[in-house]
Amino acid sequence: MTSYTQTEQTRVRRRLERGSYDRKLVHAIIDEAIVCHVAFVVDGSPRVIPTTILRIEEDVYLHGSPTNRLLNTLAEGAPASIAVTHIDGIVAGRSGFGCSVDYRSVVIFASGEKVEGLEKEPIMDAVIQTVIPGHRVRRPTRQEMEATMILRFPLNEVSAKVRDVGVRDIETDYELDLWAGVIPLKMMAVGVRDDVRLKPGIATPEYASGYRR
Ligand SMILES: Cc1cc2nc3c(=O)[nH]c(=O)nc-3n(C[C@H](O)[C@H](O)[C@H](O)COP(=O)(O)OP(=O)(O)OC[C@H]3O[C@@H](n4cnc5c(N)ncnc54)[C@H](O)[C@@H]3O)c2cc1C
């Protein structure tokens, strides 16, 4: 199946031409992200928490300390909504109403389940390799793995939304003597700093000095 099935929850109602259920698009938006925002309810109160996200095939993973309230609430099967957002450009229109942003985003509805035992280590490796491809680390200790909770959320109920149209002013505004346009944005590394306690003789690797996203 090339697309996710639309559900009552994931049916884009506003600006529905910007909505998409295309699997490849959803995957690409999630894979480009380091951070997601997870919404859930604790004791009747809404919470939104930013955290790291990883996708492997048709699941996404969140990880953290077992004392983490977000993970503990979600480990009990509480429903979550997970959002991933990229801002691709600032849209400067000829009116306040015409100012906007070009973006790509994904919204996921899912309940999580705990990942246990030997399955955990490859997922943590994948988190590192997704954020810093090529980075080598020592193996985690058993205590470190026990101090890491990992939750898996299936990608079933999911939607994407994309705005990539730039300026869309009302027709009469195009006659105004005002500048309008798009200021593209992207996330980029702006230099690398070696750790102050780096052992002498260890060179900065190319994957760090040339880091790109
Ligand atoms: C960076 C950014 C900035 C934005 N700024 C504004 C703004 O200033 N004002 C504004 O009104 N809207 C803005 N939006 C769009 C906003 O996310 C909503 O899509 C829009 O407000 C409609 O909300 P709604 O509750 O009516 O959505 P509905 O269309 O009722 O939502 C129904 C379902 O559609 C899906 N859906 C809705 N929005 C998204 C989305 N963004 N990504 C993926 N799936 C989605 C979800 O599954 C949701 O449950 C912005 C989006 C992004 C990513």
The ligand as an SDF file (V2000), in Angstrom:
LIG
                    3D

 53 58  0  0  0  0  0  0  0  0999 V2000
    4.8170   25.3180   10.9580 C   0  0  0  0  0  0  0  0  0  0  0  0
    3.3130   25.4120   10.8190 C   0  0  0  0  0  0  0  0  0  0  0  0
    2.6980   26.6150   11.0180 C   0  0  0  0  0  0  0  0  0  0  0  0
    1.3110   26.7240   10.8970 C   0  0  0  0  0  0  0  0  0  0  0  0
    0.7160   27.9130   11.1510 N   0  0  0  0  0  0  0  0  0  0  0  0
   -0.6170   28.0000   11.1590 C   0  0  0  0  0  0  0  0  0  0  0  0
   -1.2640   29.1940   11.5770 C   0  0  0  0  0  0  0  0  0  0  0  0
   -0.6350   30.1820   11.9400 O   0  0  0  0  0  0  0  0  0  0  0  0
   -2.6330   29.2230   11.5730 N   0  0  0  0  0  0  0  0  0  0  0  0
   -3.3460   28.1300   11.2030 C   0  0  0  0  0  0  0  0  0  0  0  0
   -4.5960   28.1970   11.2290 O   0  0  0  0  0  0  0  0  0  0  0  0
   -2.7670   26.9900   10.8180 N   0  0  0  0  0  0  0  0  0  0  0  0
   -1.4250   26.8920   10.8010 C   0  0  0  0  0  0  0  0  0  0  0  0
   -0.8260   25.7230   10.4530 N   0  0  0  0  0  0  0  0  0  0  0  0
   -1.6790   24.6180   10.0040 C   0  0  0  0  0  0  0  0  0  0  0  0
   -2.1770   23.8320   11.2160 C   0  0  0  0  0  0  0  0  0  0  0  0
   -1.2130   22.8360   11.5360 O   0  0  0  0  0  0  0  0  0  0  0  0
   -3.5140   23.1450   10.9600 C   0  0  0  0  0  0  0  0  0  0  0  0
   -3.4020   22.2850    9.8530 O   0  0  0  0  0  0  0  0  0  0  0  0
   -4.6290   24.1080   10.7040 C   0  0  0  0  0  0  0  0  0  0  0  0
   -4.6600   25.1270   11.6920 O   0  0  0  0  0  0  0  0  0  0  0  0
   -5.9700   23.4120   10.7160 C   0  0  0  0  0  0  0  0  0  0  0  0
   -6.2570   22.9730   12.0280 O   0  0  0  0  0  0  0  0  0  0  0  0
   -7.5990   22.1460   12.3010 P   0  0  0  0  0  0  0  0  0  0  0  0
   -7.6050   21.7860   13.7350 O   0  0  0  0  0  0  0  0  0  0  0  0
   -8.7560   22.8860   11.7080 O   0  0  0  0  0  0  0  0  0  0  0  0
   -7.2620   20.8510   11.4240 O   0  0  0  0  0  0  0  0  0  0  0  0
   -8.2020   19.7600   10.8220 P   0  0  0  0  0  0  0  0  0  0  0  0
   -8.0880   19.8430    9.3370 O   0  0  0  0  0  0  0  0  0  0  0  0
   -9.5550   19.7560   11.4470 O   0  0  0  0  0  0  0  0  0  0  0  0
   -7.4030   18.4670   11.3350 O   0  0  0  0  0  0  0  0  0  0  0  0
   -7.9350   17.1770   11.1160 C   0  0  0  0  0  0  0  0  0  0  0  0
   -6.8020   16.2140   11.0040 C   0  0  0  0  0  0  0  0  0  0  0  0
   -5.9900   16.6060    9.9000 O   0  0  0  0  0  0  0  0  0  0  0  0
   -4.6480   16.2990   10.1880 C   0  0  0  0  0  0  0  0  0  0  0  0
   -3.8390   17.5470   10.2190 N   0  0  0  0  0  0  0  0  0  0  0  0
   -4.2450   18.8000   10.4860 C   0  0  0  0  0  0  0  0  0  0  0  0
   -3.2040   19.6500   10.4540 N   0  0  0  0  0  0  0  0  0  0  0  0
   -2.1090   18.9050   10.1640 C   0  0  0  0  0  0  0  0  0  0  0  0
   -0.7690   19.2100    9.9880 C   0  0  0  0  0  0  0  0  0  0  0  0
   -0.2900   20.4730   10.0970 N   0  0  0  0  0  0  0  0  0  0  0  0
    0.0880   18.2150    9.6880 N   0  0  0  0  0  0  0  0  0  0  0  0
   -0.3440   16.9260    9.5690 C   0  0  0  0  0  0  0  0  0  0  0  0
   -1.6220   16.5730    9.7090 N   0  0  0  0  0  0  0  0  0  0  0  0
   -2.5060   17.5630   10.0100 C   0  0  0  0  0  0  0  0  0  0  0  0
   -4.5980   15.6370   11.5330 C   0  0  0  0  0  0  0  0  0  0  0  0
   -4.6600   14.2290   11.3820 O   0  0  0  0  0  0  0  0  0  0  0  0
   -5.8530   16.1690   12.1910 C   0  0  0  0  0  0  0  0  0  0  0  0
   -6.3190   15.3510   13.2210 O   0  0  0  0  0  0  0  0  0  0  0  0
    0.5400   25.5740   10.5590 C   0  0  0  0  0  0  0  0  0  0  0  0
    1.1900   24.3620   10.3570 C   0  0  0  0  0  0  0  0  0  0  0  0
    2.5540   24.2560   10.4980 C   0  0  0  0  0  0  0  0  0  0  0  0
    3.2080   22.9310   10.3070 C   0  0  0  0  0  0  0  0  0  0  0  0
  1  2  1  0
  2  3  1  0
  2 52  2  0
  3  4  2  0
  4  5  1  0
  4 50  1  0
  5  6  2  0
  6  7  1  0
  6 13  1  0
  7  8  2  0
  7  9  1  0
  9 10  1  0
 10 11  2  0
 10 12  1  0
 12 13  2  0
 13 14  1  0
 14 15  1  0
 14 50  1  0
 15 16  1  0
 16 17  1  0
 16 18  1  0
 18 19  1  0
 18 20  1  0
 20 21  1  0
 20 22  1  0
 22 23  1  0
 23 24  1  0
 24 25  2  0
 24 26  1  0
 24 27  1  0
 27 28  1  0
 28 29  2  0
 28 30  1  0
 28 31  1  0
 31 32  1  0
 32 33  1  0
 33 34  1  0
 33 48  1  0
 34 35  1  0
 35 36  1  0
 35 46  1  0
 36 37  1  0
 36 45  1  0
 37 38  2  0
 38 39  1  0
 39 40  1  0
 39 45  2  0
 40 41  1  0
 40 42  2  0
 42 43  1  0
 43 44  2  0
 44 45  1  0
 46 47  1  0
 46 48  1  0
 48 49  1  0
 50 51  2  0
 51 52  1  0
 52 53  1  0
M  END
$$$$
